Amino acid sequence: MKRNYKFLVLVLLMAAASCSFTTKTFNDPNKDKLLIDLITYVLERGHYDAKSIDDGFSKEVYRDYLDAVDPLKRFFYEKDVKEFVVYQDKIDDQIRGKDLTFFNLTHDRLLERMKEVRGIYKEILAQPFDFSEEEDINTNYEEIEYVASRAELKERWRKQLKFSTLANYYEKKAEQERLILSKKDSKSSKENYIDADVDSEDEAKEAFASSKSDISESDKEFVIKSDVELEKEAREAVLTSMDEYFDFSEELERKDYFAVYINAIVEEFDPHTFYFAPQDKDRFDIAMSGKLEGIGARLQKKSDNITIMEVISGGPAWLSDKLSEGDIILKVKQENEAAPVSIVGMRLDDAVNLIKGPKDSKVTLTVKKKVMGNIEDITITRDVVELEETYAKSALVRKNGREFGLINLPKFYFDMENYADRNAASDVKKEIIRLKKEGMEGLVLDLRNNGGGSLKTVVDIAGLFIEKGPIVQVKSKGAGQEILEDQDPSILWDGPLVILVNELSASASEILAAAMQDYKRAIIIGSKQTYGKGTVQNVIDLNQTVRSNEYGDLGALKLTTQKFYRVNGGSTQLEGVKSDVVVPDRYSYIDIGEKDYENPLPWDQIKAAKYKIWDGYIDFEDAIKSSNARMSNNAQLNLIAENAKWVKNQRDEEIYPLNYTAYQNHRLLTEKDAKRFDAISSYTSNLTYESLPYEMELYVTDTILKEKRDRWHTSLTGDVYIEEAINVLEDIKINNIKRSKVATIKN
């Protein structure tokens, strides 16, 4: 099931957030043939564990590609698949022969079926649903068969649309009932207020007349709607949602679908080998560096309008103070062009491409303001925009008069063009120096949900906590193994260290956690194991692999070229890093990780590197035992564990009623059961969090940053994992004090 939805998300992202500009040559089939040729050449010669492109490989590509373009089996007919299946063992031959017959057939048929379905869903949603019928829907899309007729296809869509409408209808009825009760309570309270707060009969009459007038006006604003009206509203909401989805789908071009086809091929080698179309490569670079060149605004498309969804703090648009969330951009004019270009109705990716641009260039936007509705031209000088949420952030944590440091690292970011520019290692170093200045006694490094990034930043960060030594071993195809070492004998932080991880801590996060665990430098707190991605990828610019290119940007291939290993010789591939202190979380019973994907590389091990275990603490194991003892008796964590099992059971449900009474009963039971876990979100620790002085100075002019940090600190007060990390730091600190006393006695 995971594979299907991953590809579906990919297709939707292409429609919603792409950044390329359309050209005729981009849809040239000859360019597609060149791409196939280049990519297979690079895969076969450069992949760490290249597969044979044979009939077995072909069958896997066939299955995965159909799953990619029609994961819920709501477009293709059984007869379509019978046409397609002829090619299931011929795709390997077509790859080698640069033959696009299979892709062309499936692509053209998909467009035909999508056009057909657009008529079907409109027809279905034109009529009311009967929620008194006894029927249900099966949401296990992997097990259902393709439909045999248009009637079956319509029935499949009818049930899905009815299910969506039923959910909306239930919410609308529940909301109306809440409002009715609220009105009754308000009226009752007002009458009680009148009885209690008047001193004479005349005052009572006057107050009662006034209250009747107020209630009447309120009742005029709130009209109770019939079930028929609510059903119609719910159905119209689904219709709007479907229209928007198909509008996005219609903006997808042949090149977008061809990128999905290529990835069905390359991901047979392993889950992390991936083809980036030019616009996807741009997004990857932004994600890795946390920077882009443009005006600093996030955009979305609603109907035909390109609307500002967010103005990024610190960016040119924010500094100009002329653009706001909700403003609609109508036209875009470059500084060296005479006439503006209308972007009304334009693809979102094309509009983004027009608006962004190199640093110091100017762009003029014709904008319809959200508040006043007036239209004005706004000129902005583009600049480098830093995405604050990408970067490390820190907080000072106070408990019982003692101070500890917390650094949250979302990813191991770096600039692919210039490593010396801002990167994760240099930022973490700065934060540690700032925290030390404030007198921190222990440090928590939060790597939860950190999916990785630059290998070099890992080595540099690890070197902040140990004397020089090996950090990670890397094995390349046919080139033996290499040891990446910290060669700087200085230690920036030699105090107590805890690293937080979870099932989504992957790749570079696992390298750092594993190294600190092997050195016994830090205590690892988190899930039973981390993600389990023990492979290294390099991004190959396909434009550099050809001598001449008449087709424009060819994109890039992210290629698995190495595996990495712990200093103890073990691989993190599939196995991940086992936490010293295992704590439950919401993912505890859900399949998440490398082992749950298709085609992962296997686990293995190599010879251990020579390294010296950290001798900075005594009773290291005692701190772990104390933490485990606390965790086993922690009511909040026990409740989280129960919730994780409950979430797993909810996810495993496949059959849902389409009868309103049955659906209502199901929802009420589910909501009642879920209330048991309300205490999870209302939990508050006894810790206080504070920004460092340098950030507080920024708050004077950057209120958005202050608001973000305030929200972060609020969420941290309810974070039981941070609370336990601080407890462990206290234990380690006590042990250090004991060590100091022992040393004094010996002397």
C-alpha positions in Angstrom: 0.0 0.0 0.0 2.9 2.4 0.8 4.3 2.1 -2.7 1.0 3.1 -4.3 0.5 6.2 -2.3 4.2 7.4 -2.7 3.7 7.5 -6.4 0.3 9.2 -6.1 1.8 11.9 -3.9 4.6 12.3 -6.5 2.1 13.0 -9.3 0.1 15.5 -7.1 3.3 17.3 -6.2 4.1 17.7 -9.8 0.8 19.3 -10.4 0.9 21.5 -7.3 4.4 22.7 -6.8 6.5 22.3 -10.0 8.8 25.1 -11.1 9.6 24.4 -14.8 8.6 26.4 -17.8 6.8 24.6 -20.5 8.5 24.2 -23.9 7.6 22.1 -27.0 11.0 20.4 -27.0 10.4 19.1 -23.4 7.6 16.9 -24.8 9.7 15.7 -27.7 9.7 11.8 -27.8 13.3 11.9 -29.0 14.3 13.5 -25.8 12.5 10.8 -23.9 14.5 8.2 -25.8 17.7 10.0 -25.0 16.8 10.0 -21.3 16.0 6.3 -21.3 19.4 5.6 -22.9 21.4 7.9 -20.6 19.7 6.7 -17.4 20.1 3.0 -18.1 23.7 3.6 -19.1 24.4 5.3 -15.8 22.4 2.8 -13.7 24.2 -0.3 -15.1 27.7 1.2 -14.7 27.3 3.4 -11.6 24.8 1.8 -9.2 26.3 0.1 -6.2 24.4 -3.1 -6.8 23.2 -2.9 -10.4 20.4 -5.3 -11.4 20.1 -7.2 -14.7 17.5 -5.6 -16.9 15.8 -8.8 -17.9 12.2 -10.2 -18.1 11.9 -10.4 -14.3 13.0 -6.8 -14.0 10.5 -5.9 -16.8 7.6 -7.5 -14.8 8.4 -5.5 -11.7 8.5 -2.3 -13.7 5.2 -3.1 -15.3 3.5 -3.7 -12.0 5.0 -0.7 -10.3 4.2 1.7 -13.1 0.5 0.7 -13.2 0.4 1.1 -9.5 1.9 4.5 -9.9 -0.6 5.9 -12.4 -3.7 4.2 -11.2 -3.1 3.1 -7.6 -6.7 3.0 -6.6 -7.9 1.2 -9.7 -10.4 3.8 -10.6 -9.4 4.6 -14.2 -8.2 1.5 -16.1 -10.6 -1.3 -17.2 -9.9 -4.9 -17.1 -9.7 -4.9 -21.0 -7.1 -2.1 -20.8 -4.9 -4.1 -18.6 -5.2 -7.1 -20.9 -3.8 -4.9 -23.6 -1.0 -3.7 -21.3 0.0 -7.1 -19.9 1.3 -8.1 -23.3 4.3 -5.9 -22.5 5.0 -7.0 -19.0 8.1 -9.1 -20.1 9.0 -6.8 -23.0 9.8 -3.5 -21.2 13.4 -4.6 -20.8 13.7 -5.0 -24.6 11.9 -1.6 -25.1 14.3 0.0 -22.7 17.3 -1.2 -24.6 15.7 -0.4 -27.9 14.6 3.1 -26.8 11.1 1.9 -27.7 8.3 3.9 -26.0 5.3 1.8 -27.2 4.3 0.6 -23.7 4.5 4.1 -22.2 2.7 5.7 -25.1 -0.1 3.2 -24.9 -0.7 3.5 -21.2 -0.3 7.3 -21.2 -2.8 7.8 -24.0 -5.3 5.4 -22.4 -5.0 7.0 -19.0 -5.8 10.5 -20.5 -8.8 8.9 -22.2 -10.0 7.3 -19.0 -9.5 10.4 -17.0 -11.7 12.3 -19.4 -14.3 9.6 -19.1 -14.2 9.6 -15.3 -14.6 13.4 -15.3 -18.0 12.9 -16.8 -18.8 10.1 -14.5 -18.2 11.9 -11.2 -20.1 14.9 -12.3 -23.1 12.7 -13.3 -23.0 10.9 -9.9 -22.7 14.1 -7.8 -25.6 15.7 -9.7 -28.0 13.4 -7.7 -28.6 13.1 -3.9 -27.2 10.1 -2.1 -29.5 7.8 -0.1 -27.8 7.2 3.2 -30.5 4.9 4.4 -29.3 2.1 2.1 -27.4 -0.8 3.8 -24.1 -1.0 1.9 -20.4 -0.5 2.6 -17.1 0.2 0.8 -13.8 -1.7 0.8 -10.8 0.5 0.9 -8.2 -2.2 0.4 -7.4 -1.1 -3.1 -4.5 -3.5 -3.6 -6.8 -6.5 -3.4 -9.7 -5.3 -5.5 -9.8 -6.2 -9.3 -10.0 -3.8 -12.2 -13.5 -3.1 -13.4 -15.0 -5.0 -16.4 -17.5 -2.4 -17.6 -18.4 1.3 -17.5 -21.3 0.3 -15.1 -18.7 -1.2 -12.7 -16.5 1.8 -13.0 -19.4 4.1 -12.2 -20.3 2.0 -9.3 -16.8 2.1 -7.9 -16.8 5.9 -8.2 -20.3 6.1 -6.8 -19.2 4.3 -3.6 -16.1 6.4 -3.1 -18.0 9.7 -3.8 -20.8 8.6 -1.4 -18.2 7.8 1.2 -16.6 11.2 0.9 -20.0 12.9 0.9 -21.2 10.9 3.9 -18.1 12.0 5.9 -18.9 15.7 5.0 -22.6 15.2 5.8 -21.8 13.8 9.2 -19.5 16.7 10.1 -22.1 19.2 8.9 -24.9 17.6 11.0 -22.7 17.4 14.0 -21.6 21.0 13.7 -25.2 22.1 13.4 -26.2 20.2 16.5 -23.3 21.8 18.4 -24.5 25.3 17.3 -28.1 24.5 18.4 -27.0 23.4 21.8 -24.7 26.5 22.0 -27.7 28.8 21.2 -29.8 27.1 23.8 -27.1 27.4 26.4 -26.6 31.1 25.5 -30.3 31.8 25.8 -30.6 30.0 29.1 -27.5 31.8 30.5 -28.9 35.2 29.4 -32.3 34.5 31.1 -30.5 33.4 34.3 -28.4 36.5 34.1 -31.6 38.7 33.9 -33.1 36.9 37.0 -30.0 37.4 39.0 -28.9 40.9 38.2 -32.0 43.2 38.2 -33.2 45.1 41.3 -36.8 46.0 40.3 -39.7 44.7 38.2 -39.3 47.6 35.7 -35.6 46.8 35.2 -36.5 43.1 34.7 -39.1 43.9 32.0 -36.6 46.2 30.2 -33.8 43.7 30.4 -36.0 40.8 29.2 -37.2 42.9 26.2 -33.6 43.7 25.3 -32.6 40.0 25.6 -35.5 38.9 23.3 -34.3 41.4 20.8 -30.7 40.2 20.9 -31.7 36.5 20.7 -34.0 37.2 17.7 -31.2 38.9 15.8 -28.9 36.0 16.6 -31.5 33.5 15.5 -31.8 35.3 12.2 -28.1 34.7 11.5 -28.4 31.0 12.3 -30.8 29.1 10.2 -31.4 25.4 10.9 -30.9 23.4 7.7 -32.8 20.3 6.7 -31.0 17.0 6.1 -31.7 17.5 2.4 -29.9 20.9 2.4 -27.0 19.5 4.4 -26.6 16.5 2.0 -26.5 18.9 -0.9 -23.9 21.1 0.7 -21.8 18.0 1.5 -22.1 16.8 -2.1 -21.2 20.2 -3.6 -18.1 20.3 -1.4 -17.0 16.9 -2.8 -17.7 18.1 -6.3 -15.5 21.2 -5.8 -12.7 18.9 -4.4 -13.0 16.6 -7.4 -13.0 19.5 -9.9 -9.8 20.9 -8.3 -8.1 17.4 -8.4 -8.9 17.0 -12.1 -7.9 20.5 -12.9 -4.5 19.7 -11.4 -4.4 16.5 -13.3 -5.2 18.2 -16.6 -2.2 20.5 -16.0 0.1 17.5 -16.0 1.9 17.1 -19.2 3.4 14.1 -21.0 6.8 14.9 -19.5 5.4 14.6 -16.0 4.0 11.1 -16.6 7.2 10.1 -18.4 9.1 11.1 -15.2 6.9 8.7 -13.3 7.6 5.9 -15.8 11.4 6.5 -15.5 11.1 6.3 -11.8 9.2 3.0 -12.0 12.4 1.8 -13.8 15.1 3.3 -11.6 13.4 2.4 -8.3 13.7 -1.3 -9.2 17.4 -0.8 -8.3 16.7 0.4 -4.8 14.2 2.8 -3.1 16.6 5.8 -3.1 17.7 5.9 -6.7 15.5 8.5 -8.3 15.2 10.6 -11.5 14.7 14.3 -11.0 13.1 16.1 -13.8 14.6 19.7 -14.1 11.9 21.2 -11.8 12.3 18.4 -9.2 16.1 18.9 -9.2 15.4 22.6 -8.3 13.3 21.6 -5.4 15.9 19.0 -4.2 18.6 21.7 -4.2 16.3 24.0 -2.2 15.6 21.2 0.3 19.3 20.4 0.8 20.5 24.0 1.1 17.4 25.6 2.7 17.9 28.5 0.3 16.4 29.8 -3.0 16.6 32.9 -5.1 13.4 34.8 -5.5 10.9 37.0 -3.7 10.3 34.8 -0.7 6.6 33.8 -1.0 4.9 30.5 -1.1 2.2 30.3 -3.7 -0.9 28.1 -4.4 -3.4 27.8 -7.2 -7.1 28.1 -6.5 -9.3 27.9 -9.5 -7.5 30.1 -12.1 -5.8 32.3 -9.5 -2.3 32.2 -8.2 -2.5 33.3 -4.5 0.1 34.0 -1.9 -0.1 31.3 0.7 2.7 32.6 2.9 5.2 35.4 3.0 8.5 34.0 4.2 10.0 35.8 7.1 13.2 37.8 6.2 12.7 37.5 2.5 12.3 40.4 0.0 8.5 40.2 0.0 8.5 40.3 3.8 11.0 43.2 3.9 9.0 45.2 1.3 5.9 44.9 3.6 3.7 45.2 0.4 2.5 41.6 -0.1 0.2 39.7 2.2 -1.2 36.2 2.6 -4.3 35.9 0.3 -3.2 38.5 -2.2 -3.8 37.3 -5.8 -1.0 37.8 -8.4 -2.5 38.7 -11.8 0.6 39.6 -13.9 4.4 39.3 -13.8 6.8 41.7 -15.5 10.6 41.3 -15.7 12.7 44.4 -15.4 14.1 44.0 -19.0 10.7 43.4 -20.6 8.2 46.0 -21.9 5.0 44.1 -21.2 3.8 42.1 -18.2 2.7 38.4 -18.6 -0.8 37.4 -17.3 -0.6 34.4 -15.1 -4.3 34.0 -14.6 -5.1 30.4 -15.5 -1.4 29.5 -15.9 0.1 26.3 -14.5 1.5 26.9 -11.0 4.9 25.7 -11.9 5.1 28.1 -14.9 4.0 31.0 -12.7 6.6 30.2 -10.1 9.2 30.1 -12.8 8.3 33.6 -13.9 8.3 35.1 -10.4 11.5 33.6 -9.1 14.8 34.7 -10.5 18.5 35.6 -9.7 19.6 37.7 -6.8 19.4 41.5 -7.4 17.1 41.2 -10.4 13.8 43.0 -10.2 10.2 41.8 -10.9 7.0 43.7 -10.9 3.8 42.0 -9.8 0.3 43.2 -10.6 -1.5 42.2 -7.4 -5.2 42.2 -6.3 -5.1 42.9 -2.6 -7.1 40.6 -0.4 -8.3 43.3 2.1 -9.3 46.2 -0.1 -9.7 44.4 -3.4 -7.7 47.1 -5.2 -5.2 46.3 -7.9 -1.6 47.7 -7.7 1.8 47.1 -9.2 4.5 46.1 -6.7 8.2 45.9 -7.7 10.5 43.7 -5.6 14.2 43.1 -5.8 14.9 39.4 -5.7 17.4 38.0 -3.2 18.6 34.8 -1.6 15.8 33.6 0.7 16.6 31.3 3.6 13.9 28.9 4.7 14.2 29.2 8.4 12.4 25.8 9.1 15.3 24.0 7.4 18.0 25.2 9.8 19.1 24.2 13.3 17.4 26.0 16.2 18.2 25.9 19.9 16.6 26.7 23.2 17.7 27.0 26.8 15.9 24.5 29.0 15.5 25.3 32.7 14.7 22.8 35.4 15.0 23.3 39.1 17.4 26.2 38.7 19.7 24.3 36.3 20.2 25.0 32.6 20.4 22.6 29.7 20.7 23.1 26.0 18.5 21.8 23.2 19.3 21.8 19.5 16.8 20.7 17.0 18.3 19.7 13.6 15.7 19.1 10.9 18.2 17.8 8.3 21.9 17.8 7.5 21.7 20.6 5.1 24.5 22.1 2.9 25.0 24.1 -0.2 25.8 21.7 -3.1 27.7 24.5 -4.9 29.7 25.8 -1.9 30.1 23.7 1.3 31.8 26.6 3.0 28.5 28.5 2.9 25.9 27.9 5.6 25.6 24.2 6.6 24.3 22.0 9.4 27.7 21.6 11.0 28.7 25.2 11.2 25.2 26.1 12.5 25.3 23.4 15.2 28.8 24.6 16.3 27.5 28.2 16.6 24.5 27.1 18.7 26.7 25.0 21.1 29.0 28.0 21.6 26.0 30.2 22.4 24.5 27.6 24.8 27.8 27.2 26.6 27.9 31.0 27.1 24.6 30.7 28.8 26.0 28.0 31.2 24.3 24.8 29.9 25.2 21.7 31.9 24.1 19.1 29.3 23.0 19.0 25.7 20.1 17.3 23.9 20.5 16.9 20.1 17.0 16.3 18.6 17.3 14.2 15.4 13.7 13.1 15.3 12.2 13.1 11.8 15.6 14.1 10.4 15.8 12.2 7.0 19.5 12.9 6.5 21.6 15.0 4.1 25.3 15.6 3.7 27.8 13.0 4.9 30.5 15.6 5.5 28.3 17.5 7.9 27.9 14.4 10.0 31.6 13.9 10.3 32.0 17.6 11.2 29.3 17.5 13.8 30.5 14.3 15.4 33.9 15.9 15.7 32.5 18.5 18.0 31.9 15.9 20.7 35.0 13.6 20.5 38.7 13.8 20.0 39.9 12.8 16.5 38.9 9.4 15.2 36.8 7.5 12.7 33.1 8.5 12.3 31.8 6.3 9.5 33.1 3.8 7.0 32.1 4.0 3.4 32.2 1.1 0.9 32.0 1.8 -2.9 31.3 -0.6 -5.7 34.6 -2.3 -6.6 36.7 0.3 -4.7 37.0 -1.2 -1.2 36.3 0.8 1.9 37.2 4.2 3.1 37.1 5.6 6.7 35.9 9.1 7.1 37.5 10.6 10.2 37.4 13.7 12.4 41.0 14.9 12.4 40.6 17.8 14.7 41.7 16.9 18.3 39.7 19.7 19.9 36.4 19.0 21.5 33.8 21.8 21.6 31.4 20.0 24.0 32.7 17.4 26.4 29.7 17.5 28.7 26.7 15.1 29.0 25.0 14.4 25.6 21.7 12.8 24.7 20.5 12.2 21.2 16.8 11.8 20.4 15.7 9.7 17.4 12.6 8.0 16.1 11.6 5.7 13.2 11.9 8.6 10.7 15.5 9.4 11.7 17.4 8.2 8.6 20.7 8.1 6.8 23.0 10.9 8.1 21.0 10.9 11.4 21.7 7.2 11.8 25.5 7.8 11.1 25.7 10.4 13.9 23.7 8.4 16.4 25.6 5.2 15.6 29.0 6.9 16.0 28.1 8.5 19.3 26.7 5.2 20.5 29.7 3.2 19.5 32.0 5.7 21.2 29.7 5.6 24.2 29.7 9.4 23.9 25.9 9.9 24.0 22.8 8.1 25.2 20.4 7.4 22.4 16.7 7.8 23.4 13.9 7.0 21.0 12.2 4.3 19.0 13.1 0.6 19.0 15.2 1.3 15.9 15.7 4.2 13.4 14.7 4.1 9.7 17.4 1.8 8.4 18.8 3.6 5.4 22.5 2.7 5.2 23.2 3.8 1.6 24.8 6.9 0.1 23.5 8.6 -3.0 25.2 11.0 -5.5 23.3 13.3 -7.8 24.4 12.9 -11.4 23.7 15.9 -13.7 22.6 14.2 -16.9 23.4 17.3 -18.9 27.1 16.6 -18.2 26.9 13.1 -19.6 26.3 14.1 -23.2 28.6 16.0 -25.6 25.8 18.0 -27.3 22.2 18.4 -26.3 19.5 20.0 -28.4 16.7 19.2 -26.0 17.2 21.5 -23.1 17.7 20.5 -19.5 17.7 16.7 -19.0 17.4 16.7 -15.3 19.5 14.6 -12.9 19.7 11.1 -11.4 20.1 10.5 -7.7 22.1 7.3 -7.7 23.0 4.9 -4.9 26.8 4.5 -5.2 27.9 3.5 -1.7 26.9 1.9 1.6 28.1 3.2 4.9 28.9 1.3 8.1 29.4 2.1 11.7 32.9 2.3 13.2 32.2 -1.1 14.8 31.7 -2.6 11.3 27.9 -3.1 11.4 25.6 -1.6 8.8 22.6 0.5 9.6 20.9 -0.8 6.4 17.5 -2.3 7.4 18.6 -2.6 11.0 18.9 1.1 11.8 20.3 2.2 15.2 18.8 0.5 18.3 18.1 3.1 21.0 19.7 2.7 24.5 16.4 3.8 26.0 13.4 2.7 24.0 10.2 4.8 24.3 6.9 4.3 22.5 5.6 6.9 20.0 2.8 7.1 17.5 4.7 5.1 14.9 5.5 2.2 17.2 3.1 -0.3 15.5 3.1 1.1 12.0 5.4 -0.2 9.3 7.9 2.6 8.7 11.4 2.2 7.5 13.7 0.9 4.8 12.6 -2.7 5.3 9.0 -1.9 4.4 9.9 -0.7 0.9 10.5 -2.8 -2.2 14.1 -3.5 -3.4 16.1 -2.4 -0.4 19.8 -3.4 -0.4 20.7 -6.1 2.1 22.3 -5.8 5.5 25.9 -6.8 5.9 29.0 -5.9 7.9 32.6 -5.2 7.4 35.8 -5.1 9.5 35.6 -2.6 12.5 37.7 0.5 12.4 40.1 1.3 15.2 38.6 3.7 17.7 38.8 4.5 21.4 35.7 4.5 23.5 35.0 7.8 25.3 36.1 7.8 28.9 34.4 11.0 30.0 31.8 9.4 32.2 31.5 6.7 34.8 28.3 4.7 35.5 27.2 5.2 31.9 25.0 2.1 32.0 23.5 3.2 35.3 22.1 6.3 33.6 20.4 4.1 31.0 19.0 1.7 33.7 17.6 4.7 35.6 15.9 6.0 32.5 14.4 2.7 31.5 13.0 2.4 35.0 11.4 5.8 34.8 10.0 5.1 31.4 8.3 1.9 32.5 6.4 3.8 35.1 5.7 6.9 33.1 1.9 7.2 32.7 2.2 9.6 29.7 4.3 7.1 27.8 2.1 4.2 28.7 -0.8 6.2 27.3 1.1 7.0 24.1 1.8 3.2 23.7 -1.9 2.5 24.0 -2.6 5.2 21.5 -0.1 3.8 19.0 -1.9 0.4 19.2 -5.2 2.1 18.7 -3.9 4.1 15.7 -2.6 0.8 14.2 -6.0 -0.8 14.6 -7.7 2.2 13.0 -5.3 2.1 10.0 -6.0 -1.6 9.5 -9.7 -1.0 9.0 -10.8 -1.6 5.4 -14.6 -1.9 5.4 -16.7 1.2 6.2 -20.5 1.5 6.2 -22.3 3.8 3.8 -25.5 3.8 5.8 -25.7 7.0 7.9 -26.9 5.4 11.1 -24.2 2.7 10.9 -21.6 5.3 10.0 -22.7 7.6 12.8 -22.5 4.8 15.4 -19.1 3.9 14.1 -17.8 7.5 14.3 -19.3 8.1 17.8 -17.7 4.9 19.1 -14.4 5.9 17.5 -14.6 9.4 18.9 -15.6 8.2 22.4 -12.7 5.7 22.3 -10.3 8.4 21.1 -11.1 10.7 24.1 -9.1 8.4 26.2 -6.0 9.9 24.6 -6.9 13.6 25.0 -4.5 13.7 27.9 -1.6 13.1 25.5 -2.0 16.6 24.0 -2.8 18.3 27.3 0.4 17.0 29.1 2.7 19.7 30.5 6.2 19.1 31.9 7.9 21.1 34.6 10.5 22.4 32.1 10.7 26.0 30.8 12.1 27.0 27.4 13.7 30.2 26.4 15.3 31.6 23.3 18.9 32.6 23.3 19.8 36.3 23.6 20.8 36.7 19.9 17.3 35.5 18.8 15.6 37.7 21.3 17.3 40.7 19.7 15.8 39.6 16.3 12.3 39.5 17.7 12.2 43.3 17.9 11.9 43.5 14.1 10.9 39.9 13.2 7.6 39.2 14.9 7.0 36.2 12.7 10.1 34.5 14.0 9.1 35.2 17.6 5.7 33.7 16.9 7.3 30.6 15.5 9.6 30.2 18.4 6.8 30.8 20.9 4.8 28.0 19.2 7.8 25.7 19.3 8.4 26.4 23.0 4.8 25.7 23.8 4.9 22.3 22.0 8.1 21.5 23.8 6.4 21.9 27.2 4.3 18.9 26.3 7.1 16.8 24.9 7.7 13.9 27.3 10.7 12.8 25.3 12.6 16.0 25.9 11.6 15.8 29.5 13.2 12.4 29.9 16.3 13.5 27.9 16.8 16.2 30.5 16.3 13.7 33.3 19.1 11.6 31.8 21.4 14.6 31.5 20.8 15.2 35.2 21.8 11.6 35.9 25.0 11.9 33.9 25.9 15.1 35.6 25.5 13.5 39.0 27.8 10.7 37.9 30.4 13.2 36.7 30.2 14.8 40.2 30.8 11.4 41.7 33.7 10.9 39.4 35.2 14.2 40.5 34.9 13.3 44.2 36.5 9.9 43.6 39.4 11.6 41.7 39.9 14.0 44.6 40.0 11.2 47.2 42.6 9.3 45.2 44.8 12.3 44.9 
